[in-house]
Each structure stands twice: as structure tokens, then as C-alpha cells.
């Protein structure tokens, strides 16, 4: 009986694995110029960075696809309205985003004015990529009717809590019942319908991350953007368009 031919297993390196192996060989070769090796290492970092960002976006899409509408569980006694508390959001969202490789870390940063608190959330992914989200919250201690209802310490803590809750909603694009603003309309005059349409068009044109933009603007919807911030918002989107064109 003739012997059966032996099947050989061919192992094909992934592009990044092959690049790593090549760099290892070059690093041990004294004839390879240092500047060439540095360029190759920089290229490897760029490739790995792009792949990590791709993995981040894919996991974010998968996580958001699992998040449904969240029923409000909190009550605002001043306005007799309901909203979703941070605890409710965390209970629903944490198992989903952890499963998809995300970790959240909250902090505060330098705020634009003395009566605001900048709340930040670093979203890290197991693939190595991370994104920073931020929102500026009022900490003036004013109530829904404009009166002083909190001390500065209490107002700062409340602003941080509000910021964390809103960032959770923005990052994972969570819908809360109808409009979750604790029953309080945004302070000050909002942009016009025409201005809102212009911003919407710019968001689409430059391919901006809508959740990140709204978190940066400190609103849940484009039409809630304060009129005094219109030029600033347009300026930020125009910068992104110019950068994209380069």
C-alpha cells in the first residue's frame, strides 16, 4: 500500500505579526541604520493605532446596538417630572459596555468659567484605544426659578453628578423615555431652527461624532444649543472640516 502524502500546514502571519518579526530581525542587525529602524517603528505604531481605533468603533457600535430605551426612575419635585438616575443608567449600561471591552473613568478638568464644572469621562477599550468625552455643567447653585437653592459645595457636587449622568447618556446614545432634562428647559435663548439645521448639516459633512459633539456642547439635542454658543460650535466643526481636507 502506497504511503499517503503528508499534508503540510502553512502558517500565514497576520500583517502586524509579520511586521513585528521583521522589526525584531532588523533590530538585531548592526548594519541597519538607526533612522530607518525608527521610521519603521513609527509606522508600526500608526498601524496599531489605526487598528485599535477601528476595534474601538466596532465595539462601540455593537454596545450601542444592545442599549434600548431606558425608563425614567427619578422624580424632580420642583417640576413634577421624571428622569433616569445615574444608578439606573449604570445598572443597565455597565454589563453591556464591560462585555464589549470598555472601561470608564470620570474626572474633572479646567472649566471655562468660575460657575461651571467640567466633567470628563475617559472611555478606554481593551484594544488600546481611548476617547475623552467632556461636558460643562452649571454650578451656580440656582434652582429652576433662578433662586439660590444650594451652597457652592452642594452645587459643585450636583454639577458633577449631573455631568456623569449626561455623559453616560451621550457616550452610549441612550434614549430616556422622551426628553430627559429633569423637567428643566435649557437656560437662555436657544439657537434658531435655521442655525440648528446648519449645525446638523456640518455634523454630517465632516463626519463628526454626534454624541461627542453634543457632550462637548453640554446639550442633549442640537436645537438646545445656546444661541451665544452658536459661533463657537460652528467654528469647531469648520476646524474639523479643514483638518479633514488636508
Buried (B, 14 or more C-beta within 10 A) or exposed (E): EEEEEEEEEEEEEEEEEEBBEEBEEBEEEEEBEEEEBEEBBEEBEEEBEEBBBEBBBEBBEEBBEBBEEBEBBBBBEEBEBBBBBBEBBBEBBEEBBEEBBBEBEBEBEEBEEEBBBBBBBBBBBBBEBBBEBBBBBBBBBBEBEEEEBBEEEEBBBBBBBBBBBBBBBBBBBBBBEEBBBBBEEBEEEBBEEEBBEBBEEBBEEBEBBBBBBBBBBBBBEBBBBBEEBBEEBBEBBEEBEEEEEE
